[in-house]
Amino acid sequence: MDNFLLECLKIFVAVSIFYVWVPRYFNIIEEFKQYNYPDYLRDIVGILKLTFAFMLVAKDTQYVLMASGGLVVLMLAAFATHIRVKNNYKLFFPSLSLMLINSLIFYMTYSA
């Protein structure tokens, strides 16, 4: 049962990141402009998130640990950005929830 839950969480996170960073990329462009972040930072974050999303569904435990750990750090940065610009909870909830889910993925993978 734990393995099934872990796989479901990994797929959920990977699909969520893909959805936000590919079909909804124009929203990302506007968000990064709003936060006054440079384009190169947006591109680096996008490359890292998509790479980690693909690594997350790998069967290799080391890839999953690197991916979930990396996503925790990126989601923590996103959450901090939302707090810094004083966004309401609707805008920072996704980064907070994905940070917590990736923490759980990391824990479940490491303790398995």
PyMOL commands that set and color helices and strands:
alter all, ss='L'
color gray80, all
select helices_A, chain A and resi 2-21+25-34+39-56+61-84+89-111
alter helices_A, ss='H'
color red, helices_A
deselect
rebuild
show_as cartoon
